[in-house]
């Protein structure tokens, strides 16, 4: 927002700082792969586990596909982005604990640019779990959704990862400790699962049905899913994009507010 | 013997207090299984219509036993993390130099895990009854739950503790968190064995978690029968034996290494 208010030339002048922060996040994965592997593998394990357990739900009348794995792949894609987004907040909390973040705040870079670098790094990192999941899914027979469907799914998921990174960043700035990690992970994890993740809305029951019906993330799940269970249409895409923009704007504003208050 | 039990009780009391003082240890035991219970009952709520699904009064009756086993597994992971933290901060070293039997150190932790399992069992029974669950087995069915759940927590606590003693690092124990879910998905914890897809259906036949869940579930969805309960207890005994043997081995190795 602050960056948007800047003249384009000035906003562009801070792009190298955004790029450096993103590159640092990638280095973290490369240098300490052991820390990234559980988060990268978890969505694939969940996809396989949920398919093994609930695969026969497709026998229910009204289920939109007869291949449960195709139905659940979009949930795994969004989980991959979610884990990356949550990890961004955990890493920021670690940087705050170790004092590195204070030094970053002293740099001659607008805080909006700092935030952009932090949250966009989550988008970049989310490509690792998403790629692992898609390789496993296609190897196990999930039908290719077409280039358009795949690009749309990955782009929406990467943007969702940035939105979740805003959420976890806001929490990291509020609590300033890695002990807040379960709050970051569980909140984001459940936002994706309390949707039409397991079954179409008409087949859900109880609290899950009621929450999924009003949860805007349901629209995002459906937008990512459309290529895997049918065809991509504008009618199936725009509600997801609208939800994504709304969630992203609110969470970005929250994170930016937290960042502006930090150290003042 | 009385002194030995007093040490076990004191260490167990400390572990229970620790869990209540640090919500990050208690939350995974209660919060995650509660959320998954809502997800599983809502997501598979229509599954009763699938041919071959057992006769139940409601999907909650079928899912709650799986949730209880999930809760005990997470209690085991939490126990392991707490013990690993004791290793990291040097508390275990101080205990080792104290004039107490070393097995009491592990047994105190396991006793606390069993107590937490029992409390979680009571919590889920209350949640279940408030949400409309029926226990067809009556008081005997409830008794089976209140016996099986703490014993399962103890067994998983033994495995978590073995991992903590072997690695000495909380992050390593924390790392098995996703594996808990995989093991559960490869059992009949959340769906009938006959309706799992392959290869999960075959693996579930050999997974002790299937028998532990079914031992509890039997008394919830029907009258209590001896066979499933005994099979469930056998599953618990097997895991506990493996866990305690691994604990013993890991503790000796840690002491040898100094």
Interface residues (C-beta under 8 A of the other chain):
Chain A: X38 X41 X42 X45 X46 X48 X49 X50 X51 X52 X53 X54 X55 X56 X57 X59 X60 X61 X68 X179 X182 X186 X190 X193 X194 X197 X198 X199 X203 X204 X205 X206 X207 X208 X209 X212
Chain B: X24 X27 X28 X31 X32 X35 X38 X39 X41 X42 X43 X44 X45 X46 X47 X49 X50 X51 X59 X175 X177 X178 X181 X182 X184 X185 X186 X190 X191 X195 X196 X197 X199 X200
